[in-house]
Amino acid sequence: MDKNYHIFSDGRIERSEDTVRLETDDGEKKHIPVEHAEAIYLHGQIDYNTRLMSFLNDHGVAVHVFGWNDRYAGSLMPERGQTSGRTVVEQVRAYDDPEQRQSLAASFVRGSIHNMRTNVTYYNSREYELGGVIEELDNATARIDDASDISELMGVEATARRAYYQTFEAVLPDSFAFDGREYNPPPNPVNALISFGNSMVYANCVSAIRATALDPTISYLHEPGERRYSLSLDIADLFKPVLTDRLLFRLVNRKQISRDDFRDEVGSCLLNEEGRTTFLKEFEETLERTVEHPTLNRKVSYQYLLRLEVYKLKKHLLTGESYDSFKRWW
Amino acid sequence: MYVIVVYDMEADRTHLMLKLCRRYLVHVQNSVLEGEISEGDLATLKGEIEDLLQEGESVMVYELSSDRLLNRTVYGDDPTENSRFL
């Protein structure tokens, strides 16, 4: 599986000698092996030209841009290698069929609550008392089948997530007070970590969706058009507990990330460059970690799990094979 | 898999090999590159190396099935460190 490259420096990236070269404002030159790149993440101020874009297009490398306050600012995607009108038609049909949409949305909610629950059970079996949260999550799961429409499902998901966030209060040290999820902008370190981590999960899902012929704007749980790539939001919800949250607990509890890794501004708190590098290093390592897949009978990386999830959805849409969302099994 | 590529080229042609290998690997020292590579890419790279080579020049490719098998000690700066965080 190809790797993600992250550019924090300011400067310029260009095509040079058949690969990608970064020239920083300090005059340093660094190379990215293009044959080895899945996507390039731009966190700094970077110039580039159209020659680079065509080159990246030829190699199928995506560029994800992060702007002010680490907000996802958009992606430059390679021209679609995969196009399939039939897939898009089926995708829209499934959206338009209330029953099918409901069942897909329910599957997303079920998966994401399951994955939250796995995290809670893990910490509950250690020194923390989280039985109450588990109960609330189970109650939410029980309500999925009774939900009569999408907005009710969204409600179930939101209730579950609110309960789930109590885990953060319990598991994280007092110096990292959480006090509920807030963003735009995140007011404290924990929220900053969640926002940053989730935006990485989101961008990785955009890459995964783009590898298929599915249209990233047509989604089932989230309303299409709410944000640009709403299908990515559907898929990302399944993986946030596995990719962002567990990593966050680990980094804070092992003191790999400390209060010094953030910069505070009026009403907001964001990771500074050192903090982002620490987080991303571990995040990328997590993506590369592998688990034995029960049906494929081989080891797959977490990153490939994102890809598999999109393939499963596509298969469901094209063949009608039932879609069972990703549930952490290990 | 993990490979180390070492080459010896005519002085005015070294840049060609560097340019070729840089597409796949990290340049660690004059005439030395290393890094993770897939089997498919390695096969392609080997083919391209062979095409490029002229008489009197040589390239060595050391292969390991995984970087876990490699004991690597670096004195001074490590060019592969942070090669994905620029």
Chai-1 contact restraints between the chains, C-beta under 6 A:
chainA,res_idxA,chainB,res_idxB,connection_type,confidence,min_distance_angstrom,max_distance_angstrom,comment,restraint_id
A,Y5,B,R84,contact,1.0,0.0,6.0,A-B,restraint_1
A,H6,B,F85,contact,1.0,0.0,6.0,A-B,restraint_2
A,I7,B,L86,contact,1.0,0.0,6.0,A-B,restraint_3
A,E17,B,K19,contact,1.0,0.0,6.0,A-B,restraint_4
A,D18,B,R23,contact,1.0,0.0,6.0,A-B,restraint_5
A,T19,B,R22,contact,1.0,0.0,6.0,A-B,restraint_6
A,T19,B,R23,contact,1.0,0.0,6.0,A-B,restraint_7
A,L22,B,L86,contact,1.0,0.0,6.0,A-B,restraint_8
A,K30,B,L86,contact,1.0,0.0,6.0,A-B,restraint_9
A,H31,B,R22,contact,1.0,0.0,6.0,A-B,restraint_10
A,P33,B,R23,contact,1.0,0.0,6.0,A-B,restraint_11
A,P33,B,Y24,contact,1.0,0.0,6.0,A-B,restraint_12
A,P33,B,L25,contact,1.0,0.0,6.0,A-B,restraint_13
A,V34,B,R23,contact,1.0,0.0,6.0,A-B,restraint_14
A,E35,B,R23,contact,1.0,0.0,6.0,A-B,restraint_15
A,E35,B,Y24,contact,1.0,0.0,6.0,A-B,restraint_16
A,E35,B,D41,contact,1.0,0.0,6.0,A-B,restraint_17
A,H36,B,Y24,contact,1.0,0.0,6.0,A-B,restraint_18
A,T277,B,F85,contact,1.0,0.0,6.0,A-B,restraint_19
